[in-house]
Amino acid sequence: MNVGYDHKLLSSFYLWFDDRLNYFAETYKTGQSHTFQYIDTHDIPSNYIAYYSPYRQFVWASDKVTVPDYVTIDGNTVYDKNGIYIDYSNGRVLLNTATFGTSQSRVITGTFPYKTVNTYITDETEENVILNSDFLISPINQTFLQQKGGFTDKIYTVPAVFLTLGGSNNKPFAFGGMDETVSNLRGVVIAESNYTLDGIMSLFRDSTRTTFSLMDFEDFPMGEFNHIKSHPYKYKTLADAASSYCFIEDARVAKLTDRVREKIAPSKDYKVGFIDFEVSKPRTPRQEFQRV
């Protein structure tokens, strides 16, 4: 399937959201030394094996911090895309077995800034995210890996924000067949405290009446293994090169009250909030889809 407007909108919004969170709220820790451990995982090609960090997501944008593009394997420095992929979204290193074999006992280390608030794009409803996912609030002295002994697709570390694209519609905007496409995007915030929840929601409520860059899908900086296509990646550099923008008409926030939260998930000690964005973009959809 060819890339449509909604594909570009969601990916561009995700990059903007992640950058705003890390740049302004500084939701990351730096100088953290990671020791990666082999974990048998099923979501990679058969010619790769995965070694995981204790942390779920690394910072990938170098706008404010230095993001390394290498790890140390058995004492040797190995750069990203030289027989390995550094998967920044999942905090892991993928090794090509043709280059490194299938050993499960390699010593892999690296120093990466990691996110203290993770961000995800999801196609699940907020009900499924809240009720059917396994969330872990990882204390400072106990890692995610130690808690679970491994990783699965439905396990997330919190705090985290889950971004979804909801409904949209086209409204007449100008002569010549121009419409205003109005899209609704939602962020479901799962946090370990009201302090973190309030900080996230306040930051994005204040994004009302601002813009973000609409990037072409092929300009997305992350590759198929969530690796950085070209180091260093800086969001501002990518955003400034864009020729098209979306406007955030409104950003509304709401909390799930403790009373409701206890009814739906009494055994889970986390705070839940919702950020609803109304995003508009003048477009000429009939010209875009006109046969030649």
N, C-alpha and C positions, 0 to 999 in steps of 0.2 A: 504494500500500500504506500502511495506517495504521502509525503508529509503535508499535513493540513495546518490551518491557522491555530487550532486548539493545541496541537502538538508543540508548536513554537511558543505559544502563550504559556503553557504550563512549565516547560523547561526554562524559559526566560524568567518567569516568576520565581521558580525555585532558586535560580542563581542569585537573583536580587534578594530574596528572603534570607538565604544563607549568608550573603555578604552583609546585609544590614544587621543581622544577629551577631555576627562575629566582629564586625568593624566597630559598631557603636556600643554594643553591650559587652563585648570582649568575653564571649562565652567559650573560653578555651583555656588550657594550661600549657605552658611552654617548658622546654628543658626536660621533658619526661623521657627517660631511657626505657625502651621496650625490649623485652626478650620474647621472641616469637616461638610458639610451640606448634608442633604438627597436630592437626586435627583432620580426621577423615571427613570430607565434605562432598556433597553430591551436586553442587551447583556450578561446577567448573568442568571444562573439557577433560577427557580422559588422559590427555598428555600433560596435565598439570597436577601438582599437589599444592596444598595450602598450609602455610604456617601463620598462626594467628597471634596478634597482640592481645593483651588483656583488655584493650579498649576498643569500642565498636567503631568510632569514626575519627579519622585524622582531619585536621585542618588542611584544605588543599589550596586555598588562595593565599598568595604571598603579598597582599596589599599592606598588611600590618606586621606580619611575622615571617620568619624564614621557614620555608617548607622544604625539607631535604628531598632529594630525588635518588637516594641510594640507601642501602643497608649493608651491614657487614655479615658475610656468610663464611663461617669457619675461619675468621681472621682476615678475609679478603673483602675489599670494597667492591660492591656490585651495583651498577646503576640501573635505574628503572628502564625497562624495555631491552636490556642486555641479557636476555634469557630469563628475566623475571618481570612481573608486573606488580607494582605496589598498588594495592586496592585500598584507596583512601576512604571509601565509603564503608568498608567492612573491617578496616584495621587489620589487614593481612597482607602477606606476600605470597604470590603465586609463582612457583618454580616450574619451568619447562623441564620435563623429565628427560628430554633428549640432551639437554645441557647438564643438568644436575643429578640425574638419576632419580630413584624413588626412595632414597634414604629418609627415614623418619627421625633421625637423630642429629641433624645438622644444628649448629649453633648460629642462630640468626638474631642479630641485635640492630637497633637503630634508635635515634632520638627524634621524636616527632611531636609537634604540638597536637594535642587532641581536644576534641570538642567536649565541653561540659553540657551542651544542649545539642542533641542530634537532630538532623532534619531528614525527612523521608517523603518521597512521592508515593502515594498509595492509591489504588483503585477500589479500596474497600470503603464501606460506609462507616460513619463514625461509630455506629452501634457495634459493628464487628471489631473495629479497632479497640474500643473500650472494653467490650465484654469478652472477646474471644482471643485476645493476644496475651502473651505472658510478658509482663513488665518486671524489670529488676531495678531497684534503686540501689546502686552500687556504692557502699561506703568507701571512704578514702583508703582504708586499710584492707579492703577485700575486693579483689577484681571480679569482673563479670565472668571470666574464665574459671576462676576458682569456685564461684558460686554454682555454676552449672556443669562444669567439666566438659564444656563443648558449646557448639552453636547450632541453632536451628532457625529456619526461616521466620517462624512466628514469635521469636523472642526478641524483645527490644530493650535497650537500656534507656532509662529515663534520668533526667528530663529529656523530652523529645517533642517535636512538632511534626504532625502528619498532614501533608498538603494534598488536597483533592480539588478537582475541577467539577463544579456543579452545572447548573443550567445556564443557558445563554440565549440571547435573541438579537435580531437585527432591527434597528429603527431607522426610518428615513432621516438623513442628516443634511444632504446638500444636493443641488441640481447635478445632473450628470450620472445619476445612479449610485451616488455615495451613500452608504449606510453607516450607522454607528453600531458596532457590535459590542453589546454589554454582556460581560461574563461574570459569573459568581464563583469565587474561589474561597475555600474554607481551610483554615488551619486548626487542627485539633491539638491542643496543648496538654501534655501529660507531664506533671512536675511533682517533685518530692516535697515541695513546700509552697505556701502562699507567697513567700518572698520572691521565689523564682517565677511563679506563675504571674504575679502582678508585674514583674519587670518585663517579661516577654510581651504580655498583653498591652502594657503601656507603650512600649516601643513601637508596636505595629498599629495601635490606634492612632498614633501621631503621624502615621504615614499617609493619612487622608489628604487628598488633593496634591499628591506628588506623582512623579512619573518613574517608570523603569524602562530600560532598553529592551526592545524586542529583537532577539537574535535569530539568525537563520539556524535551522536545526543542525546543519553541518558544522556550525561554529561552536557547538557545545564543547566545552573544554575537556570533558571526561570521555574516555574511550570505553570499549565494550567490557573491560575488566575494572571499570571505575578508576582507571589510571589517568594521569594527566597526560594529554596528548603532546603538549609542548611546555617544558619547564622554562622559567617559572610561569605559572598562571596567575594573572592579576585581574580581578573582576573589573576594576575601573578601566583598565586598558581595553578589555573586551567590550565593555558597555559604551565607552566613548567612541568606539569604531562603528557602532550600530547607526543605521540611518532612519530607524523607525522606533516609536515609543508608544507605550500604553499609559493611560491615565487612571490613577486610583481615585475613583469618584468618592468612595466612602470606605471606611474600615470600622467595623463595629465589634465590640468584644462583650463576652458574657461568661460568667462562671457557672459551673455545675455545682449547686449547693451541696454542702456536706450531708444534708439530710437525704437528698436524692442519691448522691454518690454511695452512701452507706446502704441504701436499698438495693442498688443494682450490683454493687461489688463490695460487700461488707468486709471481705478479707483482704482487700487491696488498699494499702496506705499511700495514696497519691491524690493529687489535686488535678482537676480537669477544667479546662477552659476552651472557648471557641472564639476564633477570629474570623469574621466574615468580610470579605473584600468584594467590592463592586468595581470592576475594571472595564474601562471603555476604550475603544479603538476605532477611529474612522477608517472605513475600508470600502473597496469597490468589488464586492463578491461576484456580481453578475458578469463583470468584465473578466475576473479571474477564471471563471468557469465557462467561458464562451468558446464554442468550437471555432477553430480557424477555418 
